[in-house]
Structure formats: structure tokens, C-alpha cells
Amino acid sequence: MAQVIKKRKIVIASVLKPVDDTRMFEKMGQTLADTGRYEVHIIGFPGTSQKTYPGIALHPSRPFQRISLERIRMPFRIFRMLLTLSPDVIIATTHELLLATVAVRLFRKARVIYDVQENYFRNILYLPTFPLLLRPLLALWVRAWERLLTLFVSRVIVSEQGYVDELRFIRRKAVVIQNKVKRSAIRPRVAQSRGGKRLLFSGTLAESTGVFTAIHMANELHEHDPSVHLTIIGYCAHANALRQIQEAIQGRDYITLIGGDKLVSHDAIMEAIAEADFGLIAYPPNPSTRNTIPTKLFEYLGARLPILLINHPPWMEFCAPYSAALVFDPSHIDPAEMLHRMRNTEFYTRNPGEEVLWESEAGRLVATVDDAVPG
């Protein structure tokens, strides 16, 4: 009789990210489940869809506000859930769960992997999420906890090569696994409209991600060509920012907002990419994003979507080999000249390959988890 191999249990946990989050579910979860060696459990915020996948169990929390007592309770709730699940490996996707996941080691044999998707120190210090005087204290507090608790984790996965330099205390444990686009997520492109009329801004909606620059660009281009339309699709976590977005697009029927105060599925975003003529990447200069590559850049390249790209040299260099982008300076937009370039440039003279796809990262993820599994 064939020997039945017992699957090892992996838990991927987050506080705010939905259980069907593209990195946790589509990339990490499905990649590990596909090996046939792992039983995957994902803990997170309620998702936007009823997705299922063989070998993956989802454990959504109850809905709660980002700033609430329930959010403070969540690490304790997840700690108890981890004790019940008794996993072999825990992948913590936020600093908020480091203490809870490391504490599980006192009661179980679980190993912990910390998946760093943001430089929280720089985000807190340089973005307007918290009051100005409070930012340095919060940033230093989070960094101190990361420094201390990463001493007890097996590996630190980082989604950006730049984080290895920014977070020097993780270097000896760091494994770079970038947030590239999964091949199966890419939708066939709809035929491009004449003149590149359909603009897209996708992902997190905030001043720091450039949504207001995208709106300004759409206004300028629409004034010269009334057929230009902008679709904004994504989630805005902060009520004040959402109100400003709604005010900025009020009365402008050539700008459509999808999501806003509601989470948007990754499938919906990939469909919007397939239907667009140009994707906008317009992050204002900020130390928090200086050394990052936006996930949407991989998504746009993977879908061969032409890009209107802010003049940030690393991203310009990344797009240059494919002739994928038109670069603009947000303080000096010439709409007539931009429209001319959009209509007369030959894009994607070279097709992006494995270097933008998740499949080039998947093997490193599996090897990292294999190495962390207790003997």
C-alpha cells in the first residue's frame, strides 16, 4: 500500500488584509497548497468573494473598524486561534502579530516567518496617517518591537529588495520574494481604443499613492479630449481621504470610482486592467516608497498595459527595456503633448517575461517554508 504522507500545517495570518488577499491567498496560499505537502490556513479580515481552493481553509474575522477596540483585541483572538490550529509554521504578515505568533512558540513547536510587505517605520514617520508629533514615537516603538521579536523568527520574507538595505537588522534572515503578478490572474486585453481614452488608477487610494495626481492628469487630458475617461478602482482606508477624493471627482462624469469605502476583489482589478488603455502610476516622492516597486507595476507589465509613469528613475529604468511607459512630471503636464505621445508611441517592443511573474518567486517561497518546518 502506498504510504500516506501527513501534510504539515501552515497558517498565514493578518489583521487587516482580507483572507482572499492576493499575496496571502492567490500567491502564497495556492503555491504552498499546490505542493501537496501543506495544509494551508489563512486568517484575516472578511474577504470580498467566496473563493475556495483545494488545501486552503479560510478563517475570516468579524468585520471591525481600522481604529477600534476590536482591532486591539485581534492579536489576542488570533493567538488563541493559533493555539487551536497548532500549526507547524506561521507566516505573520504584519508587525501587529509578531508578539502573538512568537508567543505561540512557548506552547507549540511552531516556527515563525515574518513577511515584511511594508517598511512600517518609514510609513508611520513619513505618511500623514498619524498626528505629526506622534509619528516619531510610534515609528520608534514599532521598529523596537520588530528588532526584538525578529530575533525569535526563523526567516524574514521581504517583498522588496530595498527593504533589505532599509531594515539592516533582518539581513541575516532575509529572503526576497517580490509581489509579482500571478500568470493565471492576467486577463486577455480588450482591444485598445483609438487614442488611448480609457485611463486606470488601481490599488490603494490615498494621497501617498498618487490618486490626486491621477485625477489632475485626467482633468487636463479630458479638457483637450472630452472622450478621455478615468476609472479609479480600489480601497480607501481613511474617511477623510475618501471624502477628498469624492469632492475632487464630484460633477466629473468622466471619472468613475469603484470601491472607495469597500474592499475590491483582485479579480475586479485585473478585469479593469484588461479593459484599460493606460494605467497611471503616480506616487508622489516620499521616503516610504523610494525603494519599492509597486505591485501594480508588475500587474500592468504582465498585462502589457501601457503606463503613464511619474518621473521616478528606478521605475523608469524598470519599464525602459519593454518601452512600456510614458514618463511625466506632475508639476508640468502638457496635455496636448501627452495625448500626442499616447497616440503615436509604439509600446511593448519587447514583451515582459518571467521577471515580472510570481512563478519566478514561488520556488523561493516553498524552499523557505520547507527549511522552516520543524524536524
Protein Blocks (a to p, Z undefined) as FASTA:
>chain_A
ZZdddddddddddfklcfklfklmmmmmmmmmmnopaccdddddddfbdcdcehiacddd
ddddfbdfklmmmmmmmmmmmmmnopabdcdfbfklmmmmmmmmmmmccdcddddfbdfk
lmmmmpckbcfklmmmmmmmmmmmmmmmmmmpfbdcdfbfklmmmmmmlmmmgccddfbd
dfklpccdddddehilaccdedjddfknopmmmmmmmmmmmmmmmkbccddedddfbfkl
mmmmmmmmgoiakbccehjjaccdfklmmmmmmmpmbdcdfbdcdfklmmgccfklmmmm
mnopacdddddfklmmmmmmnopaccddfklccfklmmmmmmmccehkbccdfklgfklm
mmmmmmmmmmmpcZZ
